[in-house]
Amino acid sequence: MALDAAELEDARIVLADAALTPDVSGALWWADARTLVVSDLHLEKGSAFAARGAHLPPYDTRATLARLARAIARRRPARVIALGDSFHDADTDARMDEADLVAGVQAWIWIAGNHDPAPPARLGGQVREELVLDGLLFRHEPTGAEAEVAGHLHPCARVAGRGRTLRRRCFAADGRRLVAPAFGAFAGGLNVRDPAFAEAFPDDPPDVHVLGRDRVWSVGFEQLLPD
């Protein structure tokens, strides 16, 4: 992907003095706190749509959690923070296969989202409306607050390269707050140039960190294309 941008194996975002690494999987890695952050898993979205007659392949949960398991194995976090909408609806637990559950993490923190105010109890961990940890504020819906790490908006970037355009999931950050991409296989995305991002970034448009096949690319807002 030939972009006029900085090609970084490990892109860095500094937020409230915390050094954060946008992982190519779509997770956010906070090494100093040994914390992995994911947003909008939307587990069992495929089966929810199938129940309403939209026949999507029923493998989104397995694909999403397999990618998460690889990120956990690579980063070895002490905790995972899920920024809400981890489960697509209230009946997700009944449709999940036991074999798909992710283990190997000492602590899970489930932030409540608009799809999942009560994650399944059998998965363990803490359920929080929001969380403040070492100066960072973790919540589902972005408000533009200082040091905020949120999800909900499913940011994507459309960029030009080698005579064609690509649309990829991305992290959006302006140095004062951050919106993480949706991690779920069927979660979809919203272009960061959409007006919906104005409240999340009230001062200046964000830079983005675009997920490529094997690395993360940092791209300035002025290089982004509308849909």
PyMOL commands that set and color helices and strands:
alter all, ss='L'
color gray80, all
select helices_A, chain A and resi 31-33+45-51+60-75+92-95+98-100+121-123+195-197+221-223
alter helices_A, ss='H'
color red, helices_A
select strands_A, chain A and resi 6-8+13-15+18-22+28-30+35-38+79-82+107-111+126-128+131-133+136-138+148-150+155-161+164-173+177-179+190-191+207-211+216-219
alter strands_A, ss='S'
color yellow, strands_A
deselect
rebuild
show_as cartoon
